[in-house]
Amino acid sequence: MALQSGNYVLDAQHSTVGFTVRHAMITKVHGQFTEFESVINFDVDKPENSTAKATIQANSINTNNEERDNHLRSKDFFGTDENPTFEFVSTAIELQSEEKATVTGDLTINGITKPVTLDVDIFGSAEDPWGQTRVGFEAATKIDRTDFGIDYNAPIKTGGLLLGNEISLQIDGSAVKQ
């Protein structure tokens, strides 16, 4: 099914907002945010008129380690009491083909806003068994956590630091046409 213009809402039951960070110089920690919402207004004829907005509940962070998750919620990292959400608002959407796009926008974490560009792979559009039109996609970008005031780190005995500064963000999305 060809991509269709319209308003789409990210289906949180069938989507994932995840991240990866280097840990102890030798491995990676993966996590996700379990509470988020996003609205995409897509114009097939004029993709440059398309928009996307997303809100992530910072408290919903989950790395499968409660102690680490609580530390990530603290002022050392996200300070979720003062900054309960992360926000993304697109400033430009470019469709290279029916399978590829770039979405540039402003990402706000810890009250600090920086521009980011997401590389998007579009897997297509289909009607599900309940008659809903869905678009499947994967989006990814990398950010430097220190750009958002997340400076916590600790030296490790073998040299280097406990945490890498580069964070890979990944969104596996299923968006439902409204």
Helices and strands as residue ranges (DSSP letters): E 6-10, G 12-14, E 16-23, E 27-33, E 36-42, G 47-49, E 51-57, G 58-60, E 61-62, H 66-73, E 85-95, E 100-109, E 112-127, E 133-144, G 145-148, E 163-177
